[in-house]
């Protein structure tokens, strides 16, 4: 059985990691938006080309994304069911 101190440490660590990941993701998205706006100003056809590339990338990566999400779902389910070790 997990003691309360270990559980608290784990939850704090998870919260800190989630915060760092959110900050990193937010910063990356802001940079991408700035680049997109810059390119849009240089090339009026950019949005059409970008949409085509986005759709192709989503199709190519869909299987990998589904596998990763399924792995996380399995971990969450095991933790919810009380499987710790």
C-alpha positions in Angstrom: 0.0 0.0 0.0 1.2 3.5 -0.8 1.7 5.8 2.2 0.3 9.4 2.1 3.8 11.1 1.9 4.7 9.1 -1.2 1.4 9.8 -2.8 1.7 13.5 -2.0 5.2 13.6 -3.5 4.1 11.7 -6.6 1.1 14.1 -7.1 3.3 17.1 -6.6 5.8 15.8 -9.1 3.1 15.1 -11.7 1.6 18.6 -11.2 5.0 20.2 -11.7 5.7 18.1 -14.8 2.3 19.0 -16.2 3.0 22.7 -15.6 6.3 22.5 -17.4 4.8 20.6 -20.3 2.0 23.2 -20.6 4.5 26.1 -20.6 6.6 24.3 -23.2 3.6 23.5 -25.4 2.2 27.0 -25.1 5.6 28.6 -26.0 5.9 26.3 -29.0 2.4 27.1 -30.2 3.1 30.8 -29.9 6.2 30.4 -32.0 4.3 28.4 -34.6 1.6 31.0 -34.8 4.2 33.8 -35.3 5.9 31.8 -38.1 2.6 31.1 -39.7 1.6 34.7 -39.7 5.1 35.7 -41.1 4.8 33.2 -44.0 1.2 34.2 -44.7 2.4 37.7 -45.2 5.1 36.5 -47.6 3.0 34.1 -49.6 -0.8 34.6 -50.1 -1.3 30.9 -51.2 0.3 29.7 -47.9 -3.0 28.8 -46.2 -4.1 26.5 -49.0 -0.7 24.7 -49.2 -0.5 24.5 -45.4 -4.0 22.9 -45.1 -3.0 20.2 -47.7 0.2 19.5 -45.8 -1.6 19.4 -42.4 -4.2 16.9 -43.7 -1.4 14.6 -45.1 0.6 14.8 -41.9 -2.5 14.0 -39.8 -3.3 11.0 -41.9 0.3 9.8 -41.8 0.6 10.2 -38.0 -2.9 9.0 -37.0 -1.9 5.4 -36.3 1.0 6.4 -34.1 -1.0 8.9 -32.2 -3.8 6.4 -31.6 -1.2 3.8 -30.3 0.3 6.4 -27.9 -3.1 7.5 -26.6 -4.2 3.9 -26.2 -1.0 3.3 -24.1 -1.9 6.2 -21.8 -5.5 5.1 -21.6 -4.2 1.6 -20.4 -2.0 3.2 -17.8 -4.8 5.4 -16.5 -7.2 2.4 -16.4 -4.7 0.4 -14.4 -4.1 3.2 -12.0 -7.9 3.7 -11.6 -8.3 0.0 -10.9 -5.7 0.2 -8.2 -2.9 -1.6 -10.0 0.2 0.1 -8.6 3.2 -2.3 -9.1 
